[in-house]
Amino acid sequence: MALALHVARRILGQTAPNPAVGAVIADEATGEVVARGWTQTSGRPHAEAHALASAGERARGKTMYVTLEPCSYHGRTYPLISKIMPCAEAILAAGMQRVVCATEDPNPEIAGRGVEVLRQAGVAVDIGLCGEDARWMAAGHILRMTQGRPFVQLKVAVSGDGLIAPGDGAPVWVSGPEARAYAHLLRAHADAILVGRKTVEDDDPELTCRLPGLANRSPRRVILDPKFRISPTFKMFQTAHRVPILIYGASANGMPRYPSGVEVRHVPADGDGRLQLKAVLQSLSGDGVTRVLVEGGPTIASALLAADLADEVVIARGTAALGAKGRKPFGDRGLEILDDTTRWRLEARRVIGADTLSIHRRSDRFTDGAKA
């Protein structure tokens, strides 16, 4: 199952609107890995069908480890198995004797039916191995099915004294090249990157993935701009024809003329003129977006935390201090907000170059026995 999770992790950000799923076919008698499969680009074929096509007749009598419950409804799947065969039926047709499933699929079209199809046909099915890890892997899919919104990951770079740099029209680096490369990997694993108008104006970012070999994995750029005031002269608009931009706002008086590749949408604003973040996330979910990386400033970050819409926070902490020049990363709050163990848990901490990387997850999300 660890191998299945590993291959699923590699394709995060590439399978929307479907979840990134990994599948491994193994010979229990010898311990041999017969085949492995993963959800293909844009969600088809599914991981199970990909693994079965790779294994061929060698799948008969073997065990499949899969990170999410096999689908049980008819639709497009791998043509070498069947043009319409659901994964559960494809597993039966391949003559497999056992399936180990990390977690059930909350999709109402499946929701236990895949497991039921297998068991009724005499296939042994075990559920729950590495379940929490698998639910975090499929977090965007689970939240989209249960709450109508994508998984929200905040990425914040802070100085040694826990502050963010003030923008002045160009990026100010508080972390080293290794941490910045990791941030680009996070972009490759997202379906969309979300920022506010002020971040664009302060930093003039491109918001693309520029890791070697992963340039084609740049996700859609999303800008929150209540009055559609962002100028199309910033750098990111020069690549809109290649990496789309979506701008959310509430009032369109005097909207600039944007180039090809830029879409504008209206969502409601609150009494203070700020866009309703839940409406933005629901709109993205409707597009099939499952994972959103937020690289905006303290206003958006604090609003998402206050609305309980943030699921994971990634902190890259540099070594130099900013002192009086710095700003708190979450509005009027600093990193101490993540010390609340009733809401957050430290999932991982490691050194990356000269910096420290920490990953904080909501304490009540996707734990064993917990619901999204």
N, C-alpha and C positions, 0 to 999 in steps of 0.2 A: 504493500500500500504506500510505503514511503516513496518507492519508485514511481507509482502512479501519480502521487502528489507532485513529485518533481517534474514530470513531463507536463502536467497541467500548468504548473507555475510558469513554465517557459513561454506559454502562449497567452498569458493574461494580456488583455487589451486587443486581441486579434479575433475574438469569436463572437462579439456582440451581434445580435441580441441574445445569443445562447451563452451558457456558462462555459468556462474553460474546464474541461474534464479530462482526466487521464485514466487509461485502462491498461492493465498488464495481464497477459495470459501466461500462466505458470503451470509447470508439471509438478504437482505436489510430491510425487514419489522421488523425483531426482533433484528438485529445487531449481530446475532449469527455467529461465525466462524464455518462453516460446515466442512471444511477440509483445509489442507495446503499441499503444495508439493514443491519439489525442484529438480533441475537437479541431477540425480544420478551419482555415480562415473563413470568416463570416458565418461560422457556426455549423457548417456541413462539409463532409459527413461527421457524424458523432464519433466520439472516441472509441466506443465499443465496436462499431462497424469498421473503423479504421484498423483496429487491432485484429479483428476477425479476418479481414481481407488479407492482412499480412501473414496470419497464421495458416490460413487455408485449412486443409484436412488435419493439420497438427493440433487444431483446437479441440478436436473430439476427445471427450473424456477428461478435459483439463479444467482448471479453475481460473476464473477471471476476477481480478481485483479492480474495482472501479470506484472513483471518488464520489460519484453521484448516481442515484438510482437510474437504471436504464429506462428509456422512454417506452411507453406502451401504446402510443397513438400512431396512426398511419400518417406518413408524410415523406418528404425526400430523405433518403439516406444513401448509403454507399452502393453504387450500381452493381458491384461484383457480388453483393449479398442479395439485394432486391431493391428495385426502384421505390417501393412503397413500404417495405418491411420495417416495423419498429424494432428498436434494438433488442427488446426483450424477446421478440419472436426470432430475431436473427441469432441470438444466443441459443435458443432452442434448436433452430435449424442446424446449427453447427455441432450439436451434440455435446455441449458442455455439461459437466456434472455438478459444478458448484460455482456460486457467485458470492464474492465478499464485497459488500457495498458499504462505503463509509457513512453515507447519510441518505435519507430519503429526499425526494425532490418535492418542494412545496407547490410546484406548478399544478393547478387544479386539474389539468388534463392528465396528470400522472399521479401524484400524491398517493403513493402506495400501490397503485395498480400494476406498475412494472414488477414489483416484488411478488405480488399476488399471481400474476401470469406465470412467473417462473416457478413458484412453489406448487401451484396447481398442476404443473406439468412434471413435477417430481424432481426439480432442480433444488439442491440444498442452497439456501440463502442465509448468509449471516450479515447483520447490519450493525454498524457502530464502530468498527475498527478505525481509529484516527478520526473519529467523527467531528471533533471540534476543529481540527486542522482543515478538514474538508469543507466545513461550513464557512470558515474564514476564506477559503479559496473561492467558494461560490457565493460569497457575501453579496455581491452585486445582484446576482440572479435571485437569491433568497429575498433580499429587500425589495426588489422590483416586483416579485410575486406577492409578497405579504404587505408591503407598505406603499407600493407604487412609486418608489424612488430608487435611485442608484446608491451604491456604496460610495461614501464620501471620505476621502483621505486628505488630511491637511498636511502640507509640507512647509516647514518653517526653518529658515537658517538664522541662527542667533550667534551673537558674539560670546566671548568667554564670560562676560557678565550678564548673559541671558537677554540681550537686547537685539532689536533689528535695526538695520541701517536706514537712515532717512534717504529717500530718493531725491535725486536732483537732475533727472533726465537721462541717467545712465546707471547701470547696475553698480552697486557697491558690494564687493565680495567680503563676507565675514567668515566664510569657510574655504577650505582648500580645494584643489582640483579633483581629488578623489571623491570628496563629498558632492561636488558639483556633477561629477560623472554619474554618481548614484542617483542624483536627482533626475538626470536624463533617462536613466533606466526606469524610474517611476513613471516618467512620461510615456515610455514605450509600453508600460503595463496598464495604461489608462485608456478609456474610450474618449474622454474629454478632459481638457484643462480649463479651469475656471479662475478668472481674475476679475477685479473691478476696474473701472475706468482710471482711477488714480494710479493703480499699479502700472498700467500702460503708459500713462503720462510721466510718472516718476522714473521708470526704469527703461522704457522703450524696448521691451523684450521681444524676442521672436517666438518663444514658447514652442519650439520644435525640438524633436529628439535629434541630437547631433552626435550620437555614439557611432563609431565606425560599423557599418553594416546594418544599422537600425534606423537610418534616416527615413525609410518608408513606413516606419511605425509611429510617426508623429500623429497624435490624436487631434481631433477637432478643437479649435480654440474657442472659448466662450467668454464673453465680456459682459459684465453687468454695468449698465449705463442708463439710469432711470430716465434721463432726458435726451438720450441719443446725441450726446455732445462730442463723442470721441472723434478725433480727426482721422481721416484715412491716410494721413501723411506718415504715420508711425510705421516702423519696420515690418511688423507682422502683416500689414495689409499688402505688402509687396509679394507675399507668397500665398495669398488667399486663393489663387487659382489652383494651387497644389495642395494646400492644407486649409480646409474651409474654416471660416470664422462665423460664429453665431453671436449676435448682439441682442441682449434682452433689455427692454426698457418699458416705460409706462406712457410717456408723452413724446410725441414725434414732431413737435413744432420746430421747424427749421432743421430737420434732419439732413446731415451731409449726404452727398452722393457717394455711395460706396462702390468699390470695384467688383468685378465678377468673383464669385466664391464667398461673398459676404451675404448672410441672411439676417434679417431683423425680425424680432417677435415681440409682441406685447404681453406683459403679465401685470397683474395688479400691484399697486404700491400701497404701503401703509400710510398712516397719518403723517409720518415724518418724511414721506417721499421716498422711502427705501423700498426696493423691490421685495416682494414676498418670496423668500428663498424656497419655501416648500413648493410654490407654484413653479418656480424655475426648475427644480429637481423633478417634479412630476412631468413637466414638458420634456425634459431630456429623457426620462424613462419611457415616455411615449414614443420616442425616436429609437428605442432599443438600447440606449446607453445604460450600461451596468456599473461602470466604474468612473468616478470623477475625482481628479486630482486638483486640489485647490491650492493655487500658488499666489493668492491675493494677499492683501495687506491685513493689518490688525482689525479693521472694521468688519470685513467679511468673515474673518476667522472667528472673531468674538461673537458675531451674530449667529453663525452656524453652531457654535458651542452653546449659546444661550437657548437656541431653538431645539437642542438635542438632535441635531442633524449630522453631526460629525461622528464617524465610527472609528477612525484611526488617526493619530497624529504622529508624524515623523519629524523629529527634531535633529538637525545637524548643528552641532555646537562647535564653534571655532575656539581659538585660544586667545586672541587679542581682545581687549576691552574697548567698548565704545564710549563708556562714561556718559557725560551730559549730552553727547550727540545722538545717543541711541533712543529708541522708543520701545515701549513694552509690546510684546508680540500679539497680545490678545486684548486690544483696546486699553482699558485701565488695569488689566491684569497681566501678570508675568507668568513664568513657567510654573509657579506654585499652583496654578489652577489644575495641573495634572497630578498633584500630590493627593488629591481627593480619592482615596482608595475605594470609596463607595461607588465611584463613577468610572475611574480609570485604573488600569493595571499596566505596569511596565512589562511589555512582552519581550523586549530584547534590548541589549545595550552592547555596543562594540566600538572599537577604535577603527577609524577609517582615515588613513593618512595621519595627519596631525590632529584631526578632529574626533569628536565623539558623536556617534549616531545612536539615538534612542527611539524606540517604537512603542507608542502607548495605545492601548486598545480599550474600548468601552468594556467595563467589567461585566456587564449583563448581556453582551452580544454573543450569541452563538456558542455559549458554554454548554457543556453536557446538561441536558434537561431544560435549558433556557430556550425561549422562543425569540424570534427576531422582533 
